[in-house]
Amino acid sequence: MSMNDTLAAALSKIDMAEQRKKSLVEISPASKLLQNVLRILKEEGYIEDYTVEEDAHGSRVIVQLNGSINRVGVIKPRAAVSVDGYEKYEKRYLLAKDFGFLIVSTNKGLMTHQQAKAQNLGGRLIAYCY
């Protein structure tokens, strides 16, 4: 059976593992988009670390959790957002202002919505985490 949205499945696995107080979660397949999202989660302190492993069946990611994630998920449909439109989506997906972040795909790469605001960039909303 084919998987339509690997990022949504991966973030759902991470969310469920956090709710069950697990310390490790294995995600397969590992895409570059997933690795970039995990990089941002690590930079923001929501996960401890992640490693990418290659084998005969493809690549997989092993994520070490630290119990900091309350909720993580994808934003569907991937809405386009301008610099002055972030506040609307902050209210929709985050619990409070400056509590958590949105992940945005910009022409400069994936970044948090705070970084995109600081650089005066719009983009497409990918995920949220708090």
Stockholm file with secondary structure:
# STOCKHOLM 1.0

chainA/1-130         MSMNDTLAAALSKIDMAEQRKKSLVEISPASKLLQNVLRILKEEGYIEDYTVEEDAHGSRVIVQLNGSINRVGVIKPRAAVSVDGYEKYEKRYLLAKDFGFLIVSTNKGLMTHQQAKAQNLGGRLIAYCY
#=GR chainA/1-130 SS CCCSCHHHHHHHHHHHHHHTTCSEEEESSCCHHHHHHHHHHHHTTSEEEEEEEEETTEEEEEEEECSCCSCEEECSSCCEECGGGHHHHHHHHSSBTTBSEEEEEETTEEEEHHHHHHTTCCEEEEEEEC
#=GC SS_cons         CCCSCHHHHHHHHHHHHHHTTCSEEEESSCCHHHHHHHHHHHHTTSEEEEEEEEETTEEEEEEEECSCCSCEEECSSCCEECGGGHHHHHHHHSSBTTBSEEEEEETTEEEEHHHHHHTTCCEEEEEEEC
//
